[in-house]
Amino acid sequence: MSENLSENGTSTDKLFYSIGEVADMFKVNSSLIRYWEKEFSIIKPQKNKKGNRFFTKTDIENFHLIYNLVKERGMTLKGAKQKIKESRDDSETNFKIIQSLKEMRSLLIEIKDSL
C-alpha cells in the first residue's frame, strides 16, 4: 500500500502531527507555531497530559491559510485575522487555487525536464 505524500514529502495519511512536524512543514520555528496557535482561534490542537500538542489535518489547513496570508501575502496578524473573519471561504478558495497551480507547475516542470 502506497502512502500519500505532500509536496514536502510528509505523509498526508496521518491523523495527528506533532509541533515539530508542523514547524518542519512550514520551515518555521516551533515557537511561531505556538504563537499562531495563541493568536488565531481557528488553530485548536489536542493536548496530552504532558501538554504536548497534536495538530489535525484541519489545523494544518488553517496553518496553510495563515501562512499564505502572513508570509506569502505580507499581511499583518491583525490583517490576517480580519481577512479570515470576513472572508474565510474566499481565502480558502484562493489558497486552494494557488496550491493547485503550484502542483500543476511542478508537474509541468517535471514533464519538461523529462523531455
C-alpha positions in Angstrom: 0.0 0.0 0.0 1.5 3.3 -1.0 1.5 6.3 1.3 0.3 9.7 0.1 3.0 12.3 0.3 2.7 16.1 0.4 4.9 18.4 -1.7 7.5 18.4 1.1 7.5 14.6 1.4 5.5 14.3 4.6 2.7 11.7 5.0 -0.8 13.0 4.3 -2.4 9.9 5.8 -1.6 10.8 9.5 -4.4 11.8 11.9 -2.2 13.9 14.1 1.1 15.9 13.7 3.5 17.0 16.4 4.5 20.6 16.7 7.9 19.7 15.3 6.4 18.1 12.2 4.2 21.2 11.6 7.1 23.5 12.1 9.1 21.4 9.5 6.2 21.5 7.0 6.3 25.3 7.0 10.1 25.7 7.6 9.5 27.8 10.7 10.4 27.5 14.4 8.1 25.7 16.8 7.7 29.0 18.7 6.0 30.5 15.7 3.5 27.6 15.6 2.8 28.1 19.3 2.4 31.9 18.8 0.0 31.5 15.9 -2.0 29.0 18.0 -2.4 31.7 20.6 -3.2 34.4 18.1 -5.7 32.5 15.8 -8.7 30.8 17.3 -9.0 28.5 14.3 -6.0 26.6 15.5 -7.1 24.1 18.1 -4.6 21.3 18.7 -5.3 18.5 21.1 -3.0 18.2 24.0 -2.0 15.2 26.1 -1.4 15.1 29.9 2.1 16.4 29.4 0.8 19.3 27.3 2.2 18.1 24.0 0.3 19.5 21.1 -1.2 17.3 18.4 -2.5 19.0 15.3 -5.1 17.6 13.0 -5.4 17.9 9.2 -7.8 20.8 9.7 -5.2 22.6 11.9 -2.7 22.1 9.1 -5.1 23.5 6.5 -5.6 26.5 8.8 -1.8 26.9 9.2 -1.6 26.9 5.4 -4.2 29.7 5.2 -2.4 31.7 7.9 1.0 31.1 6.3 -0.3 32.2 2.9 -1.8 35.4 4.3 1.1 36.4 6.6 4.2 35.0 5.0 3.3 34.9 1.3 1.0 37.9 1.0 2.7 40.0 3.7 -0.4 40.7 5.8 -0.1 41.7 9.5 -1.5 39.3 12.0 -4.3 41.8 12.6 -5.0 42.0 8.9 -4.9 38.2 8.5 -7.3 37.7 11.4 -9.7 40.3 9.9 -9.4 38.6 6.4 -10.1 35.2 7.9 -13.1 36.6 9.9 -14.6 38.5 6.9 -14.0 36.1 4.1 -12.8 32.7 5.2 -14.4 31.0 2.2 -12.8 33.4 -0.2 -9.4 32.9 1.4 -9.7 29.1 1.4 -10.7 29.1 -2.2 -7.8 31.3 -3.2 -5.4 29.2 -1.2 -6.7 26.0 -2.9 -6.4 27.6 -6.3 -2.8 28.7 -5.5 -1.9 25.2 -4.3 -3.4 23.6 -7.4 -1.4 26.0 -9.6 1.8 25.2 -7.7 1.1 21.4 -8.2 0.5 21.9 -11.9 3.6 24.0 -12.2 5.7 21.2 -10.5 4.2 18.6 -12.8 4.8 20.7 -15.9 8.5 21.3 -14.8 8.8 17.5 -14.3 7.4 16.8 -17.8 9.7 19.5 -19.3 12.7 18.0 -17.6 11.9 14.5 -18.8 11.8 15.6 -22.5 
